[in-house]
Amino acid sequence: MPDRTPGFLAWSLQRQCALREFDGWDDPLQIERALRPVRAIRKAQLESRIDGDICIQPFSELESIQITDVMGFRVSEALEFYGGDVSESCNACPANAFLSTDPGAMAGCYGFVTENGIDPDDWSGSSPIMKKNISELAQPFLDQHSLERSALGFFETEPSWYGLWMKPIGSHKELMFLRLVLESVLECQHQLVGFVPSCWQYFHQAISNAIENDLKIRVDAYPSGEVFENNWFVDSHCPRCKISDGKSEGSPLKNCIVCGYDGTKEPRRKRFVRGKRPYWEIVRFLGSEQTRELLSRYKTERGLTTEFVESEDDS
């Protein structure tokens, strides 16, 4: 069964650096593809998943897992692509929005905002406890400030949240307004369930960084979709607000229920293969014997109950 992906926003703070010297350096999805190994290393550091030079992918603590299915990568090889250790550069970067919660954060200049608060790094994971999605939480504030929203040139949509992302963010006043919107969302969410998804908090911090450091921020909206065998397909959707109407691809789009657009909808489309990079099977670069030794040590140090078993081909 394919894993469904919610609609989401992809953002990036616009500051070119040695890590972003490539075509599309301002595109959040291009940045994610280029800097994913850096982000993976920092996450593994925080979760104590690095043994020596080997970064080990998180896996469910099942009763058993085949040794050949455990994935990882060499940290030194991943960082070599960027010219070595990048922590010093990232730790001093005003575009690193993750520094507010992690002083050692790397590649915190981009991120994703899911409507339901699910972790963007694990589309198939369980959703956090939510009573309302982000557009519902934002609506009261946007209703109360409808005149200001209109004066700033944001599109009229229903819900109003989607109209905030239909044009590039071009002014300091727009950023200030968006920060107030996010502050309202975070406060309402916390009052409802006492928990705020980290991806929402990072987005709020990114907007604050843009304001305080005079940086531009790019925000792109993407429709719902599905991931199937490492391929990502976005649903047929409105070309203006990016919302899927849930109808078949061939059906006409008459007055989009969100933004009122009347025209041809965008077809279901394959975007890119996200894949598992930088992770790959550890046995392929360490060999069976060294992999067994690594996992035995890893199991002991972490107090795991999972049994690492030989595949039928190796037994």
Rosetta blueprint (number, residue, H / E / L):
1 M L
2 P L
3 D E
4 R E
5 T E
6 P L
7 G L
8 F E
9 L E
10 A E
11 W E
12 S E
13 L E
14 Q E
15 R L
16 Q L
17 C L
18 A H
19 L H
20 R H
21 E L
22 F L
23 D L
24 G L
25 W L
26 D L
27 D L
28 P H
29 L H
30 Q H
31 I H
32 E H
33 R H
34 A H
35 L H
36 R H
37 P H
38 V H
39 R H
40 A H
41 I H
42 R H
43 K H
44 A H
45 Q H
46 L H
47 E L
48 S L
49 R L
50 I E
51 D E
52 G L
53 D L
54 I E
55 C E
56 I E
57 Q L
58 P L
59 F L
60 S L
61 E L
62 L L
63 E L
64 S E
65 I E
66 Q E
67 I H
68 T H
69 D H
70 V L
71 M E
72 G E
73 F E
74 R E
75 V H
76 S H
77 E H
78 A H
79 L H
80 E H
81 F L
82 Y L
83 G L
84 G L
85 D L
86 V L
87 S H
88 E H
89 S H
90 C H
91 N H
92 A L
93 C L
94 P L
95 A L
96 N L
97 A H
98 F H
99 L H
100 S H
101 T L
102 D L
103 P L
104 G L
105 A L
106 M L
107 A L
108 G L
109 C L
110 Y E
111 G E
112 F E
113 V E
114 T E
115 E L
116 N L
117 G L
118 I L
119 D L
120 P L
121 D L
122 D L
123 W L
124 S L
125 G L
126 S L
127 S L
128 P L
129 I L
130 M L
131 K L
132 K L
133 N L
134 I H
135 S H
136 E H
137 L H
138 A H
139 Q H
140 P H
141 F H
142 L H
143 D H
144 Q H
145 H L
146 S H
147 L H
148 E H
149 R H
150 S H
151 A H
152 L L
153 G L
154 F L
155 F L
156 E L
157 T L
158 E L
159 P L
160 S H
161 W H
162 Y H
163 G H
164 L H
165 W H
166 M L
167 K L
168 P L
169 I L
170 G L
171 S L
172 H H
173 K H
174 E H
175 L H
176 M H
177 F H
178 L H
179 R H
180 L H
181 V H
182 L H
183 E H
184 S H
185 V H
186 L H
187 E H
188 C H
189 Q H
190 H H
191 Q H
192 L H
193 V H
194 G L
195 F L
196 V L
197 P L
198 S H
199 C H
200 W H
201 Q H
202 Y H
203 F H
204 H H
205 Q H
206 A H
207 I H
208 S H
209 N H
210 A H
211 I H
212 E H
213 N L
214 D L
215 L L
216 K E
217 I E
218 R E
219 V E
220 D E
221 A E
222 Y E
223 P L
224 S L
225 G E
226 E E
227 V E
228 F E
229 E L
230 N L
231 N E
232 W E
233 F E
234 V E
235 D L
236 S L
237 H E
238 C L
239 P L
240 R L
241 C L
242 K L
243 I L
244 S L
245 D L
246 G L
247 K L
248 S L
249 E L
250 G L
251 S L
252 P L
253 L E
254 K L
255 N L
256 C L
257 I L
258 V L
259 C L
260 G L
261 Y L
262 D L
263 G E
264 T L
265 K L
266 E E
267 P L
268 R L
269 R E
270 K E
271 R E
272 F E
273 V E
274 R L
275 G L
276 K L
277 R L
278 P L
279 Y L
280 W E
281 E E
282 I L
283 V H
284 R H
285 F H
286 L H
287 G L
288 S H
289 E H
290 Q H
291 T H
292 R H
293 E H
294 L H
295 L H
296 S H
297 R H
298 Y H
299 K H
300 T H
301 E H
302 R H
303 G L
304 L L
305 T L
306 T L
307 E E
308 F E
309 V E
310 E L
311 S L
312 E L
313 D L
314 D L
315 S L
